[in-house]
Amino acid sequence: MQAVERHIDLGGLAFHTVERGDPAAPAVVLLHGFNQTANSWDELSERLAAEGFRAIALDQRGHGDTDAPRDGDYSREAMADDPYRLLDALGVEQAAVVGMSMGAVHATLGAVRHPARVRAVVLVDWAPEVEARGVAVIAQVAPLSWASFDEAVEAMHRFNPRRSLDNLRARLSHSLRCDPTDGRWRWKVDAAGLASHPRFREPPTAMWRALEQLAAPALVIRGADSDLVSAELAERVAAAACGELATVPNAGHSVPGDNPEAFHALVVPFLRLHAVK
């Protein structure tokens, strides 16, 4: 299904959005993880549109083609509220929200801060406490740069061989840019600004409380081979949210891209049940 891409000004920040589906259909907001973009959801977005939903994906602040905040505000609250300001701009009253990793933080807190507007939440491979080895892997990848786009694709394929080269090429075409200062390819993310924000040094207690305050139906999904979220932590998340827990085989942390068919087979029926009027 044809995507509609645009930039929408929300309080002085221009947000890049990618939409698919009938504008009158039940809305699903898609929140990507750190170092990703709205286009990380392209496969799910296409599937949702074909299933009768309106899929709304956005580059979160400081990521992809969305502005970085001039005041450096990457607080959980600001990033959790951004999707609802976008829904206001689009004239959408209610939506389901799917969030992966960092996006799951904002999906959770946003659902607590805007409970009347959330029909359901899907939380993908995230917990308020995560495994240190998984964080270390992400930290190693974030500052990397490459001499060419093809070199970046090959490097990321070695990092995650579950994904095909064609899949990686499509995704990285949106999340990398060539730096005109030295000609090297780097991530389109304000990594330094994000890393310096105090939210990343705060204890996990606030987000455990937020999970306990969720009122919307919740589906918690973990990649069977995730090095970021253990099976035990995923069980704690599902219990705190009073939600369902599902594990996707042959998938690491990047569940939607590692095994899209199994991921879609979980998400679509859940949204049909809980996100349609």
C-alpha positions in Angstrom: 0.0 0.0 0.0 1.2 3.5 -0.9 2.8 5.3 2.0 2.1 9.0 2.6 5.2 10.8 4.0 5.1 14.3 5.4 6.6 16.6 8.0 4.2 18.0 10.6 5.1 20.8 12.9 4.4 20.1 16.6 5.3 22.9 18.8 8.3 24.0 16.8 9.6 20.5 16.0 9.1 19.1 12.5 8.2 15.4 12.8 8.6 13.1 9.9 5.7 10.7 9.6 4.9 7.7 7.4 1.2 6.7 7.1 -0.5 3.8 5.3 -4.2 2.8 5.2 -7.6 4.4 5.1 -7.6 7.7 7.2 -11.0 6.7 8.6 -9.8 3.2 9.7 -8.8 2.4 13.4 -5.5 4.0 14.0 -2.3 2.3 15.2 0.7 4.4 16.2 4.1 2.8 15.7 7.0 3.9 17.9 10.5 2.7 16.9 13.5 1.9 19.0 16.8 3.8 19.5 18.7 4.4 16.3 15.7 3.4 14.2 13.1 5.4 12.2 9.4 5.3 11.2 10.5 3.2 8.2 11.6 0.4 10.6 7.9 -0.4 10.7 7.3 -0.6 6.9 6.5 -4.3 6.9 4.1 -4.1 9.8 2.6 -0.8 8.4 1.8 -2.5 5.1 0.3 -5.5 6.8 -1.8 -3.3 9.1 -3.1 -1.2 6.2 -4.0 -4.4 4.3 -5.9 -5.6 7.4 -8.0 -2.5 7.6 -6.0 -0.3 10.0 -4.5 3.2 9.6 -0.8 2.8 10.5 0.9 6.0 11.7 4.6 5.8 12.2 6.8 8.7 13.2 10.5 9.4 13.5 10.7 10.2 17.2 12.5 13.4 18.2 16.2 13.4 17.4 15.8 10.4 15.1 15.7 10.0 11.3 14.3 13.1 9.6 12.6 14.6 12.7 14.2 17.6 14.3 16.4 17.3 17.4 14.9 19.5 20.2 16.8 22.7 20.6 16.5 22.6 24.3 17.7 19.0 24.5 14.5 17.7 26.0 14.5 13.9 25.5 12.6 13.3 28.7 10.3 10.3 28.8 7.4 12.6 29.3 8.1 14.7 26.3 8.7 11.7 24.0 5.6 9.9 25.4 3.4 13.0 24.7 4.7 13.5 21.1 2.5 10.8 19.6 -0.7 12.4 21.1 0.2 15.8 19.9 0.6 14.2 16.5 -2.8 12.5 16.8 -4.2 15.9 17.7 -2.8 17.4 14.5 -4.2 14.5 12.5 -7.6 14.8 14.1 -7.5 11.3 15.6 -9.1 10.8 19.0 -8.0 7.2 19.9 -5.4 4.7 18.8 -3.6 1.5 19.6 0.1 2.0 20.2 2.9 -0.4 19.3 6.4 0.3 20.7 9.7 -1.5 20.4 12.5 -1.1 22.9 12.8 2.7 23.5 9.5 3.1 21.8 7.9 0.7 24.3 9.0 3.1 27.1 7.1 5.9 25.4 4.1 3.6 24.6 3.8 2.6 28.2 4.1 6.1 29.7 2.0 7.7 27.0 -0.8 5.2 27.7 -0.7 6.1 31.4 -0.7 9.8 30.7 -3.4 9.6 28.1 -5.5 6.6 29.2 -8.8 7.7 27.5 -7.0 7.8 24.1 -5.4 4.4 24.1 -7.3 1.3 23.0 -4.4 -1.2 23.4 -0.6 -1.4 23.7 2.0 -3.8 22.3 5.3 -3.7 24.0 8.2 -5.3 22.1 11.4 -6.6 23.7 11.6 -4.1 26.5 11.7 -4.0 30.3 12.5 -1.2 32.8 15.6 -3.2 33.6 17.6 -4.8 30.7 20.6 -7.1 30.4 23.9 -5.2 30.5 25.3 -7.3 27.6 22.5 -6.2 25.3 23.0 -2.6 26.2 26.8 -3.0 25.5 26.1 -4.3 22.0 23.8 -1.3 21.2 26.4 1.1 22.6 29.1 -0.4 20.3 27.0 0.0 17.2 25.7 3.5 17.8 29.0 5.5 17.2 30.0 3.5 14.1 30.6 5.0 10.7 31.4 3.6 7.3 33.1 4.6 4.1 30.2 3.7 1.9 26.5 2.7 2.2 27.3 -0.8 0.9 29.9 -1.2 3.6 27.4 -0.3 6.2 24.9 -2.8 4.9 27.5 -5.6 5.0 28.6 -4.7 8.5 25.0 -4.7 9.8 24.3 -8.0 8.1 27.3 -9.5 10.0 25.8 -8.0 13.1 22.4 -9.4 12.5 22.4 -12.2 9.8 18.7 -13.0 10.5 17.9 -10.1 8.1 18.4 -10.3 4.4 20.7 -7.9 2.6 17.7 -6.5 0.8 15.8 -5.9 4.0 18.8 -4.2 5.6 19.4 -2.1 2.5 15.8 -0.8 2.6 15.8 0.0 6.3 19.3 1.6 6.4 18.4 3.8 3.5 16.2 5.7 5.9 18.4 5.5 9.1 21.8 6.5 7.6 23.1 9.6 5.9 26.4 10.6 4.3 28.1 13.2 6.4 29.3 16.0 4.0 32.2 16.9 6.2 34.1 13.6 5.7 31.9 11.5 3.3 31.3 8.8 5.9 27.9 7.2 6.5 26.5 7.7 10.0 23.2 7.1 11.8 20.6 9.8 11.6 20.2 10.1 15.3 21.2 12.7 18.0 23.0 10.0 19.9 25.1 12.5 22.0 22.0 14.5 23.0 20.1 11.4 24.0 22.9 9.9 25.9 23.5 13.0 27.9 19.9 13.2 29.1 19.4 12.3 32.8 16.5 9.9 32.0 19.1 7.3 31.1 20.6 7.5 34.6 17.3 7.3 36.5 16.4 4.1 38.4 13.8 1.7 36.8 11.2 2.1 39.5 9.2 4.8 37.7 8.6 2.6 34.7 7.7 -0.4 36.7 5.1 1.8 38.3 3.9 2.9 34.9 3.4 -0.7 33.8 1.3 -1.3 36.9 -0.9 1.7 36.0 -1.6 0.6 32.5 -5.4 0.4 31.9 -5.4 -0.6 28.3 -5.1 -4.3 27.1 -1.4 -5.1 26.7 0.5 -7.6 24.7 4.2 -8.1 25.6 6.4 -9.7 22.9 10.0 -10.9 23.4 12.4 -12.2 20.9 13.4 -15.8 21.9 17.1 -14.9 21.3 17.0 -11.4 22.8 20.2 -10.4 24.5 18.5 -7.3 26.0 15.4 -8.8 27.7 15.5 -12.1 29.5 12.6 -14.5 29.7 12.2 -13.7 33.4 12.1 -10.0 32.8 9.5 -10.4 30.0 7.3 -12.3 32.4 7.7 -9.5 35.0 6.6 -6.9 32.4 3.6 -8.9 31.4 2.6 -9.5 35.0 3.0 -5.8 35.9 0.9 -4.8 32.9 -1.7 -7.5 33.5 -1.0 -8.4 29.9 -0.4 -11.4 27.6 3.1 -12.6 27.0 4.3 -14.1 23.7 7.7 -15.1 22.5 8.8 -15.0 18.8 11.2 -17.7 17.7 14.2 -17.1 15.5 14.3 -13.4 16.7 16.7 -11.4 18.7 16.0 -7.9 20.0 14.8 -6.6 16.7 11.8 -8.8 16.7 9.7 -7.1 13.9 12.5 -7.4 11.4 14.0 -10.7 12.5 10.8 -12.7 12.1 8.1 -10.5 10.6 5.6 -13.2 9.8 5.6 -14.6 13.3 5.5 -11.1 14.7 2.5 -10.1 12.5 0.7 -13.3 13.4 0.7 -12.1 17.1 0.1 -8.4 16.6 -2.7 -8.3 14.0 -5.2 -10.6 15.9 -4.5 -8.7 19.1 -5.3 -5.4 17.5 -8.4 -6.8 15.7 -9.7 -7.9 19.1 -8.8 -4.7 21.1 -8.3 -1.8 18.7 -11.4 -1.9 16.5 -14.6 -0.1 17.7 
